[in-house]
Amino acid sequence: MYPFVYRRADAVPDAIRAAAGGNLPPTSAPAQFIAGGTQLLDLMKLGSWTPQTLVDINGLAPSLSAIEAGPKGLRLGALVRMSQLETHPTVIRDYPVIAQTMALAASQQLRNMATLAGNILQRTRCQYFREADWPACNKRAPGSGCAAIEGLNRKHAVLGVNDNCIASYPGDFAQALVALGAEIDTAGEAGARTIPFEQLHTGPEDPARETVLLPGELITAIRVPAGPWTRRSTYLKVRDRQSYAFGLATAAVALDLRDGVVQEARIGLGGVAYKPWRAHAAEAALRGKKLDESTAADAARAAFAGAKTHGENAFKVELGQRTLVRALLQAGRMEV
């Protein structure tokens, strides 16, 4: 570990001032927010993330640690711990896909520490990014290339990639949020704003800039709208082992199903995409159709129509399709 400055912020404006300034993307900024620290400290030890200042935000307003549920949906404070959301009775009953993404992530010890905002901002597990000795990584060293394209890429993305980067987004919670049409509330030097979750993460055109957040901009809350599809929702995670492993292919599915016919479908795909991936083409293929294995397979093929593979990760197209079919049929069988 290298020397760095530690500061503790007691209010949101203090935190913003401590981290704001400059034109670098937040991932490259010299000051970083820290709450649970379950990823940031890991990357600092590896030398692949080297902030000069850590701004501790655990002491901010209690509203940032609150879970609020009402007829319009959920409001989740940015500092809510994953384990709190995992066991919340209203979330388990009305938004099971969200509770499941919590329960299937990491380990219990990590979920006790990790915050919701930190979780959705987690960075790729690509070994070429994490190991600072590899010179070619456009996320860590812009303009240096992407070693994964010709390297070990079994776990890398097949959707939303280009020659700049084929890293996959590793999280689970984000797939539920993108499927359910969540929004992010932020505070920054320019004031507060609300960002549709689907627009939060950027594409591989500039791999070092992973989100639309500005320097010093702090996520304060996540809002998930209520809908007739939230109770009939599920999350399926396929991975190399049954616990403490990132997904090779995951699917967050929410359905409004009446007499077996799909009125509305919401689908988020993970493990296979550069960023949290809303499968709009698959959703469109399902609307107005009777849900069965044939229509689910049609939707899955639509979801992966634009897939781009690189050798070792070619299996993810079929795996992703099968994962989505299973998740759709599983959601269709739910009693709500």
Secondary structure as UniProt FT lines:
FT   STRAND          5..8
FT   HELIX           12..19
FT   HELIX           26..28
FT   STRAND          31..34
FT   TURN            38..39
FT   HELIX           40..46
FT   STRAND          53..56
FT   TURN            58..59
FT   HELIX           62..65
FT   STRAND          67..70
FT   TURN            71..72
FT   STRAND          73..77
FT   TURN            78..79
FT   HELIX           82..86
FT   HELIX           89..94
FT   HELIX           96..103
FT   HELIX           108..113
FT   HELIX           116..120
FT   HELIX           127..130
FT   TURN            132..133
FT   TURN            138..140
FT   TURN            142..143
FT   HELIX           147..150
FT   TURN            154..155
FT   TURN            163..164
FT   HELIX           173..179
FT   TURN            180..181
FT   STRAND          183..188
FT   TURN            189..190
FT   STRAND          191..196
FT   HELIX           197..199
FT   TURN            204..205
FT   TURN            207..208
FT   TURN            215..216
FT   STRAND          218..225
FT   TURN            228..229
FT   STRAND          233..238
FT   STRAND          249..258
FT   TURN            259..260
FT   STRAND          261..270
FT   STRAND          277..278
FT   HELIX           280..286
FT   TURN            287..288
FT   HELIX           293..303
FT   TURN            304..306
FT   HELIX           311..314
FT   HELIX           315..332
//
